[in-house]
Amino acid sequence: MVMKVIEAMDYADMSRQAARMIIQQVKEKPNAVLGLATGSTVLGVYRELVADHRQHGTSYQFVRTVNLDEYVGLGPDHPNSYRYYMNAHLFSNLDIPLDETHVPDGLAADLGEECRRYEQLIEGLGGVDLQLLGIGRNGHIGFNEPGTPFSSMTHVVELAASTREANARFFPSLDDVPHHAITMGIATILRSRRIVLLASGAEKASALARLFEGIVSPELPASALHLHPDVTIIADQEALSLIPNEQRQVESRD
């Protein structure tokens, strides 16, 4: 199997190309289940989706969404929660019913039960049609840190120091960054029918280069994507800068 790679000129081009794939998915299947991500990498994608909705009327009336993760201890009204992020940057600007948008509950009294509920929710929706991913500097996908078993389902994770430091720019200080999160597991992600991985900027070049080496190991969570039959990587030139041109078609592992 071959992992498809789309080289974008820059962040804006990456965002446009990813948005086109999502729009095509929604037009082909109006009740699609979209797996969504947060963070700075996908902000441009969401801006493109909102602009298209306003200009061309693409409807999300029947779309259902499930987000990858949420910080433990942050409620939906907290400005650094991922529910707040999604409402502000996407959901409030589309015609999607809010009760069809799903994010793990970071305030759940029983976090283990919340993880089980979220897995059952995804299954009840019929699974994810298109899952949008970013890649962390340490190769994480979702909040699945290095060492996470590929068999993992939705679970609570202790965030690596490097992940907390990378996300500190969104908080008043590093001390304010939560230490734990609920995340879809790697097995959960791999059950998606299609996966689109985005990477932008020189700071992601090292992780992407390790992914292109083709070594499948829990020490690089993103390497699990080699086990999936339908993965598209959209990366800009800076993110691809450490990868020779002849290696940009990646042969995946069965």
ABEGO torsion letter per residue (X at the ends): XBBBBBBBABAAAAAAAAAAAAAAAAAABAABBBBBBBEAAAAAAAAAAAAAAAAAGBBAAABBBBBABBBBGBBAABAABAAAAAAAAAAAABABBAAABBBBBAABABAAAAAAAAAAAAAAAGEBABBBBBBBAAGBBEABBBGBBAABBBBBBBBBAAAAAAAAAABABAAABBABBBBBBAAAAAABABBBBBBBEAAAAAAAAAAAAGBBBAABAAAAAAABABBBBBBBAAAAAABBAAAABBBBBX
